[in-house]
Amino acid sequence: MSIAVAGRTTRSGFRRRGAGWYRCTNTGRFVTLIQDTAPPVARITSGPPAQTTSMSATSKFSSSEANSTFQCRLDAGAFGACGTTRTLTGLAEGRHTFNVRAIDLVGNVQSTPTTYTWQVCLDRDGDGFTSCTARTDCNDTNGRVHPGAREVPGNRTDENCNDFSAPFQVVEAGLRFVFPAGGTTTVDAINYAQITKKAKLKVSCSGGGCPFKCQKVKIKRRRAHVAGMFGGAHLSPGARITVAFTRKQWISKVDRFTIRSGALPSLAQLCQIPGRKKLRKSCPVFLK
């Protein structure tokens, strides 16, 4: 057995004392041999916030033993040599774990790495909501889609992230009408009841004999009476009476009476999709 002491080599003659081995050389110096099998422990002294919108992160660390070296890895990657500071860039959204282990001068490797975990929560659309917020963003590419956003009916989009896409609601009103027997062209009664709350009513008349073109009618107690607007006027065949109930962002209800000669008027019950001009026989509650 030999050991280097101040550039010189001594041989055998060692004595055991406590945990070490000692030998007195002819120069009066003592040499101590200590068997070191305890690995060092890395300590992470700083790292990124537990939740961050940054795609980069810097961690700093030290060792329980002086002059240690370090190996680092991110998530399930391989360990590689690193200094006492490690900066990571281009991080993907989600949870990440940084591992570091220390190695001392005699090669003892920390068996269980020291870990640091955090979460990258991106806000690509700048609406203030991420996958980390108390109410998570269900679409991070559209700033109009986030918790608490105004739901737009009928567009098949869940704007407020409640797992429900609001359909168009439909204005409703019960109809009762009376025209004189024998096919005369006067109007005896056009009455509506159970009209949807907050709906508005507009009546228009086109063709011969119409006493007006278009008028708004006040709805009282969810009821409306239309016949009185005509004042007993005789309408010509082909004249049209259009009764339209509307409410913003709701599907409108439209009844159209067409005056016929010698017969009762024909009735077409139509509807109108919000934002569209065309009257339809049926209206879907979702746009295609």
VENVEN-V854467 format. One record per pair of residues at least 24 apart in sequence whose ideal C-beta (glycine too) atoms are under 10 Angstrom apart, sorted by the first residue. I is the first residue (numbers start at 1). J is the second residue. If there is no record, write none. Layout:
BEGIN
I_J + I_J
END
This chain:
BEGIN
1_33 + 3_31 + 3_32 + 3_33 + 4_31 + 5_29 + 5_30 + 5_31 + 6_31 + 34_106 + 35_106 + 36_65 + 36_104 + 36_105 + 36_106 + 36_107 + 36_108 + 37_106 + 37_108 + 38_64 + 38_65 + 38_104 + 38_106 + 38_108 + 39_63 + 39_64 + 39_65 + 39_68 + 39_101 + 39_102 + 39_103 + 39_104 + 39_106 + 39_107 + 39_108 + 39_109 + 39_110 + 39_111 + 39_112 + 40_64 + 40_65 + 40_66 + 40_67 + 40_68 + 40_69 + 40_70 + 40_101 + 40_102 + 40_103 + 40_104 + 40_105 + 40_108 + 40_109 + 40_110 + 41_65 + 41_68 + 41_101 + 41_102 + 41_110 + 41_111 + 41_112 + 41_113 + 41_114 + 42_68 + 42_70 + 42_71 + 42_72 + 42_84 + 42_99 + 42_100 + 42_101 + 42_102 + 42_103 + 42_110 + 42_113 + 42_114 + 42_115 + 43_100 + 43_102 + 43_114 + 44_86 + 44_98 + 44_99 + 44_100 + 44_114 + 44_115 + 44_116 + 45_84 + 45_85 + 46_85 + 46_116 + 47_86 + 47_98 + 47_116 + 47_117 + 47_118 + 48_88 + 48_91 + 48_96 + 48_98 + 48_116 + 48_118 + 48_119 + 48_120 + 49_118 + 49_119 + 50_116 + 50_117 + 50_118 + 50_119 + 50_132 + 51_95 + 51_118 + 51_119 + 51_120 + 51_121 + 51_130 + 51_131 + 51_132 + 51_133 + 52_91 + 52_118 + 52_119 + 52_120 + 52_121 + 52_122 + 52_130 + 52_132 + 53_93 + 53_120 + 53_121 + 53_122 + 53_123 + 53_124 + 53_130 + 53_132 + 54_89 + 54_91 + 54_118 + 54_120 + 54_121 + 54_122 + 55_88 + 55_89 + 55_90 + 55_91 + 55_92 + 55_93 + 55_120 + 55_122 + 56_87 + 56_88 + 56_89 + 56_90 + 56_91 + 56_120 + 57_86 + 57_87 + 57_88 + 57_89 + 57_91 + 57_96 + 57_98 + 57_116 + 57_118 + 57_120 + 58_85 + 58_86 + 58_87 + 58_88 + 58_89 + 59_84 + 59_85 + 59_86 + 59_87 + 59_88 + 59_98 + 59_100 + 59_116 + 59_118 + 60_84 + 60_85 + 60_86 + 60_87 + 60_100 + 61_85 + 61_86 + 61_98 + 61_100 + 61_101 + 61_102 + 61_114 + 61_116 + 62_100 + 62_102 + 63_100 + 63_101 + 63_102 + 63_103 + 63_104 + 63_110 + 63_114 + 64_102 + 64_104 + 64_110 + 65_102 + 65_103 + 65_104 + 65_105 + 65_106 + 65_108 + 65_110 + 66_104 + 66_105 + 67_104 + 67_105 + 68_101 + 68_102 + 68_103 + 68_104 + 68_105 + 68_108 + 68_110 + 69_101 + 69_102 + 69_103 + 69_104 + 69_105 + 69_107 + 69_109 + 70_100 + 70_101 + 70_102 + 70_103 + 70_110 + 70_114 + 71_99 + 71_100 + 71_101 + 71_102 + 71_103 + 71_109 + 71_110 + 71_113 + 72_98 + 72_99 + 72_100 + 72_101 + 72_113 + 73_97 + 73_98 + 73_99 + 73_100 + 73_101 + 73_113 + 74_98 + 74_99 + 75_99 + 75_117 + 79_109 + 79_113 + 91_118 + 91_120 + 91_122 + 92_120 + 92_122 + 93_119 + 93_120 + 93_121 + 93_122 + 93_124 + 93_130 + 93_131 + 93_132 + 93_140 + 94_119 + 94_120 + 94_121 + 94_122 + 94_131 + 95_119 + 95_120 + 95_121 + 95_131 + 95_132 + 96_120 + 129_161 + 135_160 + 135_161 + 135_162 + 136_161 + 137_161 + 138_162 + 138_163 + 151_249 + 152_249 + 152_274 + 152_287 + 153_249 + 153_250 + 153_251 + 153_274 + 153_285 + 153_286 + 153_287 + 154_249 + 154_250 + 154_251 + 154_273 + 154_274 + 154_275 + 154_283 + 154_284 + 154_285 + 154_286 + 154_287 + 155_286 + 155_287 + 156_286 + 156_287 + 156_288 + 157_287 + 165_286 + 166_249 + 166_285 + 166_286 + 167_251 + 167_284 + 167_285 + 167_286 + 167_287 + 168_249 + 168_250 + 168_251 + 168_271 + 168_273 + 168_274 + 168_283 + 168_284 + 168_285 + 168_286 + 168_287 + 169_196 + 169_247 + 169_249 + 169_250 + 169_251 + 169_274 + 169_285 + 170_196 + 170_245 + 170_247 + 170_250 + 170_251 + 170_252 + 170_253 + 170_271 + 170_283 + 170_285 + 171_195 + 171_196 + 171_197 + 171_198 + 171_199 + 171_200 + 171_201 + 171_244 + 171_245 + 171_246 + 171_247 + 171_250 + 171_251 + 171_252 + 171_253 + 171_254 + 171_271 + 171_272 + 172_196 + 172_199 + 172_245 + 172_250 + 172_251 + 172_253 + 173_199 + 173_201 + 173_219 + 173_222 + 173_223 + 173_224 + 173_243 + 173_245 + 173_253 + 173_255 + 174_222 + 174_223 + 175_226 + 175_243 + 175_253 + 175_255 + 175_267 + 175_269 + 177_226 + 177_227 + 177_241 + 177_243 + 177_255 + 177_257 + 177_264 + 177_265 + 177_267 + 178_227 + 178_264 + 179_227 + 179_257 + 179_259 + 179_263 + 179_264 + 179_265 + 180_264 + 181_264 + 182_262 + 182_263 + 182_264 + 183_237 + 183_259 + 183_260 + 183_261 + 183_262 + 183_263 + 183_264 + 183_265 + 184_234 + 184_235 + 184_259 + 184_262 + 184_264 + 185_209 + 185_233 + 185_234 + 185_235 + 185_236 + 185_237 + 185_239 + 185_259 + 185_260 + 185_261 + 185_262 + 185_265 + 186_227 + 186_230 + 186_231 + 186_232 + 186_233 + 186_234 + 186_235 + 186_259 + 187_226 + 187_227 + 187_228 + 187_229 + 187_230 + 187_231 + 187_232 + 187_233 + 187_234 + 187_235 + 187_241 + 187_257 + 187_259 + 187_265 + 188_227 + 188_230 + 188_232 + 189_225 + 189_226 + 189_227 + 189_228 + 190_224 + 190_225 + 190_226 + 190_227 + 190_228 + 190_229 + 190_230 + 190_241 + 190_243 + 190_255 + 190_257 + 191_223 + 191_224 + 191_225 + 191_226 + 191_227 + 192_217 + 192_219 + 192_222 + 192_223 + 192_224 + 192_225 + 192_226 + 192_243 + 192_245 + 192_253 + 192_255 + 193_221 + 193_222 + 193_223 + 193_224 + 193_225 + 194_222 + 194_223 + 195_219 + 195_220 + 195_221 + 195_222 + 195_223 + 195_224 + 195_245 + 195_247 + 195_253 + 196_222 + 196_245 + 196_246 + 196_247 + 196_250 + 196_253 + 197_222 + 197_247 + 198_247 + 198_248 + 198_250 + 199_224 + 199_244 + 199_245 + 199_246 + 199_247 + 199_248 + 199_250 + 199_252 + 199_253 + 200_244 + 200_245 + 200_246 + 200_247 + 200_248 + 200_252 + 201_226 + 201_243 + 201_244 + 201_245 + 201_246 + 201_253 + 202_242 + 202_243 + 202_244 + 202_245 + 202_246 + 202_252 + 202_254 + 203_229 + 203_230 + 203_241 + 203_242 + 203_243 + 203_244 + 203_255 + 204_240 + 204_241 + 204_242 + 204_243 + 204_244 + 204_256 + 205_229 + 205_230 + 205_233 + 205_235 + 205_239 + 205_240 + 205_241 + 205_242 + 205_257 + 205_259 + 206_238 + 206_239 + 206_240 + 206_241 + 206_242 + 207_235 + 207_236 + 207_237 + 207_238 + 207_239 + 207_240 + 207_241 + 207_258 + 207_259 + 208_233 + 208_234 + 208_235 + 208_236 + 208_237 + 208_238 + 208_239 + 208_259 + 209_233 + 209_234 + 209_235 + 209_236 + 209_237 + 209_239 + 209_259 + 210_235 + 210_236 + 210_239 + 210_240 + 210_241 + 210_259 + 211_235 + 214_242 + 214_244 + 217_243 + 217_245 + 219_245 + 226_255 + 226_257 + 234_259 + 235_259 + 235_265 + 236_261 + 237_261 + 237_262 + 237_263 + 237_265 + 239_265 + 240_265 + 240_266 + 240_268 + 241_265 + 241_267 + 242_268 + 242_270 + 242_279 + 244_270 + 244_271 + 244_272 + 244_279 + 245_271 + 245_272 + 246_272 + 246_274 + 247_274 + 248_274 + 249_274 + 249_275 + 250_274 + 251_276 + 251_280 + 251_282 + 251_283 + 251_284 + 251_285 + 252_276 + 252_279 + 252_283 + 253_283 + 254_279 + 254_280
END
